[in-house]
Amino acid sequence: MQIESLEIQNYRLFRSAELKDLPRLSVVVGANGSGKSTLFDVFSFLKDALVQNVASAVARRGGFRELVSRGETGPIGITVKFRESGGRLATYQLEIAEEAGRPVVDREILKFRRGRYGQPWHFVDFSRGKGTAITNEAAYGQEGVEAERKEHVLDDPSVLAIKGLGQFKEFRVVAEFRGLIENWHVSDFHIADARPSAEAGYAEHLSTRGDNIAQVAQYLYENERERFDRVLQVMSERVPGVSRVEAKPTEDGRLVLRFQDGSFQDPFIARYVSDGTIKMFAYLVLLYDPKPHPLLAVEEPENQLYPELLHELVEEFRDYARRGGQVFISTHSPDFLNGTKLEEIYWLVKKGGFTSVQRASENELLKNLVAEGDQPGALWKQGLFEGAGAR
């Protein structure tokens, strides 16, 4: 799946905003407080709403009145347009309102367009726990065949229909979309969580906070040795001196990461290794996951990393996107931006208390300067991304 556009209505700073023509790798810049974290929280919100329900997702963010844009009463709206596995354009539309003090799904639609001119089929069309779903999805796209629908009632008006219906095999399209959102990864990496030894156990994928990195390293070493060796190869290329990394079990049944520096005989355990080394290793473990996430969002990956590493890290993220994942990055670093392409950059501008989104490749001045050899990071640092607040 590739998201082609994202529309946000009445979600905190985003009273009305849209990111269009999204590439596989999108990089977001903006001043502090302009909404970069809020933008990424939209992805987290959708996942939370699916895994739990809308009421729980809203409560985690302080309640409906804290989440809805200032001065607005709702509904909160999120619309995702994407290409599904068959290449068809699909739209998922979610609107959330408040009823008797509790958030509810005011409208939820999952629709697919039939060809260039055909009317879309509403695979799911629900409001406040009641709605319809297509029963003849196998006939989708056939000439002259109309959609057949069946009415359904959910137990809870704050539960997403794609969650309730996605559990059943007859709703393949719905189940596929649900599975994609469930596997989104919005990183909330904390270097302090990645340092301590961890309980020995089983973990195939890095958690959002990175606190299971030792278990994942152990899993890769034992089950995906080729990928583990690739991570070490990239580490040795990107971080001079690191020749080996191992997840070493301790006598009390815990795991601790140990990094071998070629200059020293004994390896260093994680708490004695630099923040940058730990963080780079964690990112590489994430990026070389045998089962890439369909969407990966990372805030400010430049923190704790040497500026010289950032151009290489951009390439690692771009390679991940080429292998099938879609990547969203926020950054404050001109060095990171210098590794990106103009069409990959979006910037946020906050004015009058609300945020709008602009695309660098649509700005004629930036296009001309880059064509003449200037780098995006240098232009941002000079303040030419108007309103982005680089200075």
C-alpha positions in Angstrom: 0.0 0.0 0.0 1.2 3.5 -0.7 -0.6 6.5 0.7 -1.1 9.1 -2.0 -2.7 11.8 0.1 -3.7 12.6 3.7 -6.4 15.1 4.6 -6.9 16.3 8.2 -9.8 18.3 9.5 -10.2 19.8 13.0 -7.4 17.7 14.5 -5.6 20.0 17.0 -3.4 22.5 14.9 -4.7 21.0 11.6 -8.1 22.7 11.1 -7.8 22.0 7.4 -4.7 20.5 5.9 -3.7 18.2 3.1 -0.6 16.4 2.0 -0.9 15.5 -1.7 1.1 13.4 -4.1 3.0 11.7 -1.3 6.2 9.9 -2.5 7.6 6.7 -0.8 9.8 8.9 1.3 8.4 12.1 2.8 10.4 14.5 5.0 8.6 17.1 7.1 10.2 20.3 8.5 8.8 23.2 10.4 9.4 25.4 13.5 8.9 24.1 17.0 5.2 24.0 17.7 4.2 24.0 14.1 2.6 20.5 14.3 5.2 17.9 13.2 4.5 15.7 16.2 0.7 16.3 15.7 1.0 15.1 12.1 2.7 11.9 13.1 0.1 11.5 15.9 -2.6 11.2 13.3 -1.0 7.9 12.2 -0.8 6.8 15.8 -4.4 7.8 16.4 -5.7 5.7 13.5 -3.8 2.7 14.8 -5.0 3.2 18.4 -8.6 3.6 17.2 -8.4 0.4 15.3 -6.6 -1.7 17.9 -8.8 -0.4 20.7 -11.6 1.9 19.7 -12.2 5.6 19.0 -13.2 6.4 22.6 -9.9 5.0 24.0 -7.8 6.7 21.3 -9.4 10.1 22.1 -9.1 9.6 25.8 -5.4 8.9 25.5 -5.1 12.4 24.0 -7.0 14.2 26.7 -10.5 13.9 25.5 -12.5 15.2 22.5 -12.4 18.9 23.5 -8.6 18.7 23.8 -8.2 16.9 20.4 -10.6 19.0 18.3 -9.2 22.2 16.8 -9.6 25.3 18.9 -12.9 27.1 18.4 -14.4 24.1 16.5 -17.0 21.6 17.6 -16.1 18.9 15.1 -16.3 16.5 13.6 -12.6 15.5 13.5 -11.9 14.1 10.1 -9.1 12.0 8.6 -9.1 10.9 5.0 -6.5 8.6 3.5 -6.2 7.9 -0.2 -4.0 5.0 -1.1 -3.2 2.3 -3.7 -4.2 -1.1 -2.5 -2.4 -4.3 -3.4 -4.2 -4.6 -6.8 -3.2 -1.0 -7.7 -6.7 0.4 -7.4 -7.2 3.8 -5.8 -9.0 3.6 -2.5 -10.2 6.1 0.0 -10.7 5.7 3.7 -12.7 8.4 5.4 -13.2 8.7 9.2 -15.2 11.4 11.0 -15.4 11.5 14.8 -18.0 13.4 16.8 -19.1 13.6 20.4 -22.4 12.2 21.6 -23.5 12.6 25.2 -20.0 13.3 26.2 -18.5 10.2 24.4 -16.6 10.1 21.1 -18.4 8.1 18.4 -17.7 7.2 14.8 -19.9 9.8 13.0 -19.0 8.4 9.5 -16.7 5.8 8.2 -16.3 4.9 4.6 -13.9 2.6 2.7 -14.4 3.0 -1.0 -12.6 1.8 -4.2 -12.8 3.5 -7.6 -13.7 1.3 -10.6 -11.4 2.4 -13.4 -10.8 6.0 -14.3 -14.4 7.0 -14.6 -16.5 4.5 -12.8 -18.4 5.3 -9.6 -16.6 4.0 -6.5 -17.9 1.0 -4.5 -18.4 1.8 -0.9 -17.1 -1.4 0.7 -17.9 0.0 4.1 -20.3 2.8 4.9 -21.1 3.2 8.6 -22.4 5.9 11.0 -22.6 5.5 14.8 -22.4 1.8 14.8 -24.8 1.1 11.9 -24.2 0.7 8.2 -23.6 -1.5 5.2 -20.8 -3.6 3.8 -20.5 -5.2 0.3 -21.3 -8.9 0.1 -20.2 -9.5 -3.5 -16.7 -8.1 -3.4 -15.4 -10.9 -5.7 -17.4 -9.2 -8.5 -15.7 -5.9 -8.0 -14.6 -4.4 -11.3 -16.7 -6.6 -13.5 -18.6 -4.9 -16.2 -22.2 -4.1 -15.4 -22.1 -5.7 -12.0 -23.5 -3.5 -9.2 -22.6 -3.7 -5.5 -24.7 -5.8 -3.2 -24.8 -4.7 0.4 -25.9 -6.1 3.7 -26.7 -4.1 6.8 -24.7 -4.6 10.0 -24.9 -3.3 13.5 -21.9 -3.0 15.8 -22.0 -3.4 19.5 -20.3 -0.1 20.2 -20.6 3.1 18.1 -16.9 4.0 18.9 -15.6 0.7 17.3 -14.4 1.1 13.7 -16.3 -1.0 11.2 -13.0 -2.1 9.6 -12.1 -3.7 12.9 -15.4 -5.5 13.4 -15.8 -6.6 9.8 -12.1 -7.1 9.1 -12.2 -10.2 11.4 -14.2 -12.1 8.8 -12.8 -13.8 5.7 -15.6 -12.7 3.5 -14.5 -9.1 3.8 -11.0 -9.6 2.2 -10.6 -5.9 1.2 -11.5 -4.7 4.6 -9.3 -7.2 6.3 -6.4 -6.2 4.1 -6.7 -2.6 5.0 -7.1 -3.3 8.6 -3.9 -5.4 8.6 -2.0 -2.6 7.0 -2.9 -0.1 9.7 -2.2 -2.6 12.5 1.3 -3.0 11.1 2.1 0.7 11.0 5.2 1.7 13.0 5.3 5.2 14.5 8.6 5.4 16.3 8.9 6.8 19.8 12.5 5.8 20.3 14.1 6.6 23.7 17.8 6.0 24.0 17.4 5.4 27.7 15.1 2.4 27.0 17.5 0.8 24.6 20.5 0.8 27.0 19.5 -1.4 29.9 19.7 -5.2 29.8 16.4 -6.8 29.1 14.6 -9.9 30.1 15.5 -12.8 27.9 12.6 -13.6 25.6 11.3 -13.6 22.1 10.8 -10.5 19.9 10.9 -10.4 16.1 10.2 -6.7 15.6 11.6 -3.6 17.3 9.0 -1.9 19.6 8.1 1.7 19.1 10.3 2.7 22.1 13.2 0.5 21.2 13.2 -1.2 24.6 13.4 -4.7 23.2 16.4 -4.2 20.9 18.5 -6.9 22.6 15.8 -9.6 22.0 15.3 -8.5 18.4 19.1 -8.6 17.8 19.1 -12.1 19.3 16.2 -13.2 17.0 18.0 -11.8 13.9 21.2 -13.5 14.9 19.5 -16.9 15.3 16.9 -16.8 12.6 17.8 -14.2 10.0 21.6 -14.4 10.1 22.0 -12.9 6.6 20.1 -9.8 7.6 21.9 -9.6 11.0 25.2 -9.7 9.1 24.0 -7.0 6.8 23.2 -4.8 9.8 26.8 -5.3 11.1 28.2 -4.6 7.7 26.3 -1.3 7.4 27.3 -0.5 11.0 31.0 -1.0 10.2 30.6 1.2 7.1 28.6 3.9 8.9 30.1 3.8 12.4 33.9 3.4 12.2 35.4 1.0 14.7 32.3 -1.2 15.4 33.2 -4.6 14.1 30.7 -6.8 16.0 27.5 -6.6 17.9 26.1 -9.4 20.1 23.1 -9.9 22.4 24.9 -11.6 25.3 22.8 -13.6 28.0 23.8 -12.9 31.6 23.8 -15.3 34.5 20.4 -14.0 35.7 18.7 -14.8 32.4 18.8 -11.3 30.9 20.2 -10.0 27.6 22.6 -7.2 27.1 24.0 -5.7 23.9 27.8 -5.8 23.6 29.7 -3.8 20.9 33.1 -4.8 19.8 35.5 -2.0 18.9 38.4 -3.2 16.8 40.8 -1.0 18.9 40.0 -2.8 22.1 40.2 -6.5 23.1 37.1 -6.5 25.2 33.7 -5.5 24.0 31.7 -2.6 25.5 28.3 -3.3 27.0 25.5 -1.0 25.8 25.6 1.5 28.7 29.2 2.4 27.9 28.6 2.9 24.2 27.7 6.3 22.7 24.1 7.3 22.2 24.8 7.6 18.4 26.1 4.1 18.1 23.1 2.7 20.0 20.6 4.7 18.0 22.2 3.9 14.6 22.1 0.2 15.5 18.5 0.4 16.5 17.5 2.2 13.2 19.3 -0.4 11.2 17.6 -3.3 13.1 14.3 -1.5 12.3 15.2 -0.9 8.6 16.4 -4.4 7.9 13.4 -6.1 9.5 12.6 -9.2 7.4 8.9 -8.0 7.3 9.0 -4.3 6.6 6.2 -2.2 8.1 3.9 -0.8 5.4 4.3 2.6 7.0 7.2 3.8 9.1 7.2 7.2 10.8 10.3 8.5 12.7 10.6 11.9 14.4 14.0 13.7 14.4 16.3 10.7 13.7 19.3 13.1 13.7 19.3 13.4 17.5 22.5 11.8 19.0 23.9 11.1 15.6 27.0 12.7 14.0 26.1 15.0 11.2 28.3 13.0 8.8 26.0 10.0 9.3 22.8 11.7 8.3 23.2 11.6 4.5 23.9 7.9 4.8 20.8 7.5 7.0 18.6 9.2 4.4 19.8 6.6 1.9 18.9 3.8 4.4 15.4 5.2 4.8 15.1 5.6 1.0 16.2 2.0 0.4 13.6 0.8 3.0 10.9 2.7 1.0 12.1 1.2 -2.3 11.7 -2.3 -0.7 8.0 -1.6 -0.2 7.5 0.4 3.0 6.4 4.1 3.0 8.5 6.4 5.2 7.7 9.7 6.9 10.5 11.6 8.7 10.4 14.8 10.6 13.7 16.7 11.1 15.3 19.9 12.3 18.7 19.1 10.6 20.0 20.9 7.5 22.5 18.0 7.1 19.6 15.5 6.9 17.7 17.7 4.5 20.8 17.9 2.2 20.4 14.2 1.6 16.8 14.5 0.4 15.2 15.5 -2.9 13.0 18.6 -3.2 10.0 16.5 -4.1 10.3 14.6 -0.8 10.1 17.7 1.4 7.0 19.2 3.0 7.1 22.1 5.4 4.6 23.2 8.0 3.6 26.8 8.5 1.7 27.9 11.6 -0.4 31.1 11.2 -3.2 32.4 13.3 -3.0 29.3 15.6 -3.4 26.7 12.8 -1.0 24.9 10.5 -0.9 24.6 6.7 1.2 22.3 4.6 3.4 23.3 1.7 5.5 21.2 -0.7 9.0 22.3 -1.5 8.8 21.1 -5.1 5.9 23.5 -5.8 7.9 26.5 -4.8 9.5 28.1 -7.9 12.3 29.8 -6.0 13.4 26.6 -4.3 13.1 24.7 -7.6 15.3 27.2 -9.4 17.9 27.3 -6.7 18.2 23.5 -6.4 18.5 23.3 -10.2 21.4 25.7 -10.0 23.1 23.4 -7.4 22.0 24.6 -4.0 21.2 22.0 -1.4 17.8 21.9 0.3 19.3 22.0 3.8 21.3 25.1 3.1 18.2 26.8 1.6 16.2 25.9 4.7 18.9 27.2 7.0 18.9 30.5 5.1 15.2 30.9 5.8 14.0 30.3 2.2 11.4 27.8 3.4 9.1 30.7 4.3 7.5 30.2 7.7 9.4 27.0 8.5 11.5 28.6 11.2 14.9 27.2 10.5 16.6 30.1 12.2 
